[in-house]
């Protein structure tokens, strides 16, 4: 192979690679899950603890966790579905004062009530394939989970899920509607 053919082949390969990256990552914005996560996006896996079997206490001697006292405002906040929004092609939360307040109350409650759990469900708009959006929704739920763990919430009390683009709350035909669909919903479970 002569040097000019080799050079042209190399330029062609680079051109195809750059074009594929631009089409996939910039135009369709599908590469967010492949990049190196930032500190706030790092997934935290719970440490595996050895399983210890303990005898079940007798039904009449079993102790139940005392109910945690909540103010009316805290009850209202915890029983409502809280929604966190994301920018296009991102797993970075769009911060708001309401979210900060919710995270603070949630942390206080979950620390007082170790048997309670929350479910974080990630959602997307309809840009891209259903399979990619399902994974993207999961990545968004995991990003919220990472934020909560970084704030001191116990990992075992957080469950993540994804609905992808299957449960829109707004019209996907407009940018404003798609923005509302790029979200994670946090639901408290007792």
Buried (B, 14 or more C-beta within 10 A) or exposed (E): EEEEEEEEEEEEEEEEEEEEEEEBBEEBBBEBBEEEBEEEBEEEEEEEEEEEEEEEEEEEEEEEEEEBEBEEEBEEBBEEEBBBBBEEBBBBBEEEEEBEEBBEBBBEBBBBBEEBBBBBBBBBBBBBBEEBBBBBBBBBBBBBBBBBBEEEBBEEBBBBBBBBBEEBEBEBEEEEBBBBBBBBBBBBEE
